[in-house]
């Protein structure tokens, strides 16, 4: 069947348009697909980057949690950190509080005040000892007027109530010490039978140590003032480090006690040597009644001193052990073993101010005192052994009775030998 010429042209034109339209749609669809693919690729790359970052962050969080705990970002953890910082600041620098002026103060084995540069320091300490004592002296008692005839006594007392102040000035090389004690009542009346309670008249603050020391180098030092005479080890050990409740009666009578003067000190790893030129030792050889030698240097002014001169020396040898372990009579558990040997010598000459004319007329105005002491201590690290020997040789032609309230009675004791263990 033949179509009219005009109709055929219309059909061809429509077909051509359809082909063109299809080609245009196909081209448009291809462009859209390319854009989508590009966007998908970009999203995929972005997701991969985010996943990588998330993995990194998760690893960091896990590390921080393991290092600081699960509560590292909580309020509780923040409070704990603040509390720790406050504690560190409060306890810093050896438990010292920093003042605005730089002064430090606190506790370090004792209360202290110190300058910020460390050149000046004051340490404050003390000692309080209370005890219950029961004493029994069986047998017949001497009827001397100053003898306690009561056989049994038991009560409380305060043998040592002390305050001390020590430290250094202008640097650690210049040290000082001031020690005081509240005394007990020990007064005895002539003719009384035993001690008498004088009420609250005791408790006087008594000066014990008062000295300044110059450290010349690591081994040598020199000090001046009032100090323990370098003689018996038992008296050189302070009250809080004694073996028992008190020192022995032997040391009470034959030790030298406190004196005033100058002292040279040398110490190395094994040797400790002391030499003192002083006002002599406390004369208690025959008790407080007789002035056997006549010297009482503790807290005495220069114009009433009865000795003319005195020299005391002590030598210590430590074969093994530490010096700090021999600052006490005991050896606590865990300490290293140690052995110390000591020897001391003392000589003094006194000239009594009382009855000098009578003694000088007889040609015997002087008393001479020679004293020797040897001791040893062995520390076992849990136990210790200590022994000492004292010997005194006194030439005493000029002795007087201190307790005679009339004219003091002159006594010629001649040569006196006294010793004890």
C-alpha positions, 0 to 999 in steps of 0.5 A, spaced: 500 500 500 502 506 498 502 512 502 501 519 500 507 523 499 506 528 505 504 523 510 511 519 508 515 525 510 511 526 516 513 519 519 520 520 517 520 526 521 517 523 527 522 517 527 528 522 526 525 526 532 524 520 536 531 517 534 534 524 536 530 524 543 532 517 545 539 519 543 539 526 548 535 522 553 541 516 553 546 522 553 543 525 559 542 519 563 549 517 562 551 524 565 547 523 571 550 516 572 557 519 572 555 524 577 552 519 582 558 515 581 563 520 583 559 522 589 559 515 591 566 515 591 567 521 595 562 519 600 566 512 600 573 516 601 570 520 607 567 514 610 573 511 610 577 517 613 572 518 618 572 511 620 580 511 620 579 517 625 574 514 629 579 508 630 585 513 632 580 516 637 578 510 640 585 507 641 587 514 644 581 513 649 583 506 651 590 508 652 588 514 657 583 509 660 588 504 662 593 509 664 588 513 669 582 509 670 575 509 668 573 515 672 579 519 669 574 524 666 568 524 671 567 529 677 569 524 682 576 524 679 577 531 678 576 532 686 581 526 687 586 530 683 585 537 686 585 533 693 592 530 691 595 537 689 592 540 696 596 534 700 602 535 696 602 542 697 601 542 704 606 536 705 611 539 700 619 541 702 619 536 708 612 538 711 614 545 711 609 551 710 611 557 705 610 563 708 609 570 704 616 572 707 619 566 705 620 563 712 619 555 713 616 552 719 613 545 720 615 538 723 621 534 721 623 530 727 621 536 731 618 543 730 623 548 726 623 555 724 628 556 718 630 562 713 629 560 706 636 560 704 637 555 710 642 559 713 638 560 720 635 554 723 631 553 730 629 547 732 624 546 738 624 540 743 623 537 749 622 531 754 617 529 759 619 523 763 614 520 769 615 514 773 613 510 779 619 508 783 619 503 789 625 502 793 627 498 799 633 498 803 633 492 808 637 492 814 639 497 819 640 504 817 645 509 819 643 514 824 646 520 821 642 526 821 641 526 813 640 519 812 633 517 810 631 511 815 625 509 812 626 502 809 621 502 803 618 508 799 614 508 793 611 514 789 610 517 782 615 523 780 617 527 774 625 526 774 626 529 767 622 535 764 626 539 759 625 544 754 631 545 749 632 549 743 638 548 738 640 550 731 645 554 727 646 561 725 650 564 719 650 557 716 650 549 718 657 550 721 655 555 727 651 551 731 648 552 738 644 549 744 640 551 750 637 546 754 633 547 761 630 542 766 624 544 771 628 541 777 625 537 783 625 539 790 631 535 793 633 540 799 635 537 805 635 540 812 641 539 817 639 534 822 632 532 819 631 524 818 630 523 811 627 528 806 622 533 807 616 535 802 617 543 801 611 543 797 610 547 791 617 551 792 620 546 786 619 546 779 625 552 778 627 552 771 634 550 771 639 551 765 643 545 763 646 546 756 648 553 753 653 552 748 655 554 741 660 550 736 664 552 730 665 546 725 672 548 723 672 542 717 669 535 717 673 532 723 674 538 727 670 543 731 670 547 737 665 549 742 664 554 748 659 555 754 656 550 759 656 543 757 657 535 759 664 534 761 667 529 756 669 524 761 664 518 763 660 515 757 654 514 762 653 522 763 654 523 756 648 519 753 642 524 754 637 522 759 632 519 754 637 514 751 639 511 758 639 503 759 634 504 765 630 509 769 636 513 771 643 513 771 647 509 776 649 511 783 656 510 781 656 515 775 652 520 780 658 520 785 664 519 780 662 522 774 663 530 773 657 532 770 656 539 767 662 544 767 663 551 763 669 552 759 672 550 752 672 544 748 676 541 742 673 535 738 675 531 733 672 525 729 673 520 724 670 514 722 673 510 728 676 515 732 673 520 737 677 525 741 675 530 746 679 535 750 676 540 755 679 546 759 674 548 764 672 550 771 672 543 773 667 537 775 661 537 779 664 535 786 660 529 789 665 524 790 663 523 798 656 526 797 653 533 797 655 534 804 663 535 804 666 539 799 672 534 798 674 538 792 670 544 792 668 545 785 660 546 783 661 549 776 654 548 773 651 555 773 656 559 777 659 566 775 666 566 775 668 570 781 665 564 786 669 559 782 673 554 787 677 551 782 684 554 779 684 550 772 681 543 770 683 539 764 679 533 761 680 528 755 676 522 753 678 518 747 673 513 744 675 507 739 670 504 734 672 498 731 666 497 727 659 500 727 656 506 726 657 513 731 649 514 731 648 507 734 652 509 740 648 515 741 644 511 746 645 505 751 641 500 748 641 497 741 634 496 738 632 490 733 634 491 726 641 495 728 647 493 725 652 490 730 658 495 733 663 495 738 666 502 742 671 502 747 672 509 751 677 512 756 678 518 760 682 522 764 681 528 769 685 533 773 683 539 777 686 543 782 682 547 787 683 553 792 677 554 797 675 561 798 673 559 805 678 559 811 684 560 806 688 564 811 688 557 816 689 553 810 695 557 807 698 558 814 699 550 814 701 550 807 696 546 805 691 551 801 690 546 795 686 540 793 688 536 787 683 531 784 685 525 779 680 521 776 680 515 770 674 512 767 674 506 762 668 503 759 666 499 753 659 498 749 657 492 745 651 492 740 648 486 738 642 489 734 637 487 739 641 487 745 647 491 748 652 490 753 655 496 757 661 496 763 665 501 766 670 502 771 671 509 775 677 511 779 678 517 783 685 519 787 684 526 791 689 529 795 684 533 800 688 537 805 683 543 804 676 540 805 670 544 809 663 542 811 658 545 806 652 544 811 655 547 817 651 554 817 656 556 823 663 557 821 665 552 815 669 546 819 675 545 816 677 538 814 684 534 812 681 528 809 688 527 806 689 522 800 682 519 798 681 513 794 674 512 791 673 507 785 666 503 782 664 499 777 
